[in-house]
Amino acid sequence: ATAGSFSATSFGINAEHKLVTPYSTAYNLQVERELPYSIALRVGYVGMHNMKQNDNGSTNSISLNVPAGNLPRIYAHSDGHGGANIGVANSDYNYPVFANGLSGYNYPYYHTVLNSLQAGLRKQYSGGSSVNVEFQWTRILGVEQFLNPTGVTPHDSYGPVGGITPLVLALNYTYALPFGHGRTFLSSSSNLVDRILGGWNFSGVGTFQTGQPFNVTSGQSGTMWNVGAALRPNVVAGQPLYASHKSKTGWINPAAFSAPPCYNTIETSSPTGYTCKQVATAGFLAGVPTYVGIGNASYDMLRGPGWWNMDMNLAKTIKWSDHYNVQLRADTFNTFNHPNLGTPDSKLTDGAFGTITSTSSAPPYESRSVEFGMKFNF
């Protein structure tokens, strides 16, 4: 090869960042108050600050510290015909083609800040009933990944942390029906009446929470910084982000997002009338790389449907003597058979964009089931 030019030999370089000790700071304040009727109220604040967390064990990586204005043209781009990404040889810099990239690992960049209001109301078991209610209002913001691996835009993925929903209400309860011996009604009834109407207990647990955060991706062909379809689109000013009536057939407003343009030294995609695939094809035929801009949509800016579930139990205890009793019980899971939906299709170029085609996986959805059981105690 001549001086200053390189063949299309492809390889990757991985480098590990020097060890930096991550740390977390946690703080909380809680106030409890005992109320009449065996009721206790608790209200508290919980905070946590995680700093210098690295990506050990993950697939995220960051490019080596090459000055942003002098990045070698080592981009990959689509051949425009649905084929694999192809690296373009570059004679402008003293670098060969890096198909796998210049990557650094264990970079101590990730950080999160948690703020949470927590409240609980508890009634101890008395008078045949008990109730426990827990509420959380949580907000966690931070960086758990990055879009531009060169580090030029270090806050491009700052936002709500995935998998965390802001509002959660959980409750459990037990209620002994007030019939039969030792209860409010029919306390002096015969043994036969007590065995039929007495000893019934009703209990259950329930969880209610808001939806999970998720990203909208542009789904463009061609790549910039070799990050592919994870690129985010532009937000159209003045358009609501959600459909006017959110449902499984339309959760996101398609008019609220537009794809960022693809461009090279030959032409640019919409609004010029060219598609990104046409621009990438022209660039490929001319031997020049094609780039795709990163839109202004923020990280995890939308939330999916809420999630709720209730399980219930009805039990009957029949006493035969001081030493023997039989318990009959029926348990229902997802008692109301509520269909908890998953997050919608969020890839802008998909025909099903904005629609929901699956049930929730986190938390998992289960259809209603009923179990019957009997237990003999002696």
Buried (B, 14 or more C-beta within 10 A) or exposed (E): EEEEEBEEEBEEEEBEBEEBEBEEEEEEEEEEEEEEEBBBEBBBEBEBBBBBBBBEEEEBBBBBEBEEEEBBBBBBBBBBEEEEBBBBBBEEBEBBBBBEBBBBBBBBBBBBBBBBEBBBBBBEEEEBBBBBBBBBBBEBBBBBBBBBBBBEEEEBBBBBBBEBBBEBBBBBBBBBBBBBBEBEEBEEBEEEBBBBBBBBBBBBBBBBBBBBBBBBBBBBBBBBBBBBBBBBBBBBEEEEBBBEEBEBEBBBBEEBBBBBBBBBEEBBBBEEEBBBBBBBBBBBEEEBBBBBBBBEBBBBBBBBBBBBBBBBBBBBBBBEEEEEBBBBBEBBBBBEEBEBBBBBBBBBBEEEBBBBEEBBEEBEBEEEEEEEEEEEEE
